[in-house]
Amino acid sequence: DISVPEMRSNGQYRMSGVAFITEVDSADSFKVEMKNANVKIKSKLTKRNNRLIIVDDPIIKVQSADLNVKFNNLFGEEGKQFAKIVHEFINQDSQRFIDDFAPQ
């Protein structure tokens, strides 16, 4: 287990497709802030040439007590109210968001 008291991530996103009944084609910046996270990593290691090597993709499980996600321009100009609702939902049910979008 690894305890992470605070982590911040920001960058660019691009999303296209259908969200509920709205066709979406948006791209902009995002910001994620996570506090009091617990990260569990399970992997298979082997020793080669006196070095530890990860054999398969590790299994990573993240649990967070507090998550704040903000995607700018998520559903375009017309979807500002819908984006507000989506952000509220994500930030209130942060574990579900983490489970869906964390490293696999």
NORHU-V766850 format. One record per residue. SS is DSSP state (A for helix, B for strand, O for the rest). PHI is phi in whole degrees, -180 to 180 (999 if undefined). D_FIRST is the distance of its C-alpha to the first C-alpha in Angstrom with 1 decimal. Layout:
BEGIN
SS_PHI_D_FIRST, SS_PHI_D_FIRST
END
This chain:
BEGIN
O_999_0.0, B_-124_3.8, B_-95_6.6, B_-121_9.8, B_-65_12.8, B_-156_15.3, B_-143_15.9, B_-126_19.3, B_-141_20.7, B_-146_24.4, B_177_26.7, B_-115_29.3, B_-130_29.3, B_-139_32.1, B_-136_32.6, B_-144_35.6, B_139_36.5, B_-116_37.3, B_-114_35.2, O_61_36.7, O_-114_40.4, B_-107_40.2, B_-78_40.4, B_-123_37.9, B_-148_38.2, B_-133_36.3, B_-153_34.6, B_-176_33.5, B_-98_30.6, B_-137_27.4, B_-141_24.9, B_-128_21.5, B_-122_19.8, B_-128_16.4, B_-126_15.4, B_55_12.6, B_-89_10.2, B_-122_6.7, B_-117_5.7, B_-115_4.8, B_-124_7.1, B_-122_9.5, O_-150_12.6, O_-101_15.6, B_-114_16.7, B_-139_20.2, B_-104_22.1, B_-134_25.1, O_51_27.4, O_61_25.2, B_-131_22.3, B_-82_19.0, B_-123_19.5, B_-78_17.4, O_-80_19.7, O_-116_19.0, O_-60_17.4, O_-71_13.6, B_-96_12.4, B_-118_10.4, B_-120_9.7, B_-119_9.9, B_-126_10.7, B_-130_12.9, B_-84_15.1, B_-148_17.7, B_-132_18.9, B_-131_22.2, B_-116_23.7, B_-142_27.2, B_-106_29.1, O_-72_32.5, O_58_35.5, O_-58_33.5, O_-122_36.6, O_75_39.3, A_-64_41.9, A_-73_43.0, A_-103_39.6, A_-60_38.5, A_-67_38.5, A_-63_36.6, A_-61_34.0, A_-61_33.7, A_-65_33.1, A_-62_30.5, A_-61_28.6, A_-61_28.8, A_-62_27.6, A_-59_24.6, A_-73_23.6, A_-85_24.3, O_-116_22.3, A_-63_19.5, A_-65_17.1, A_-63_19.9, A_-63_20.4, A_-61_16.8, A_-61_17.0, A_-79_20.3, A_-120_19.8, O_-72_16.2, O_-55_16.0, O_-105_17.0
END
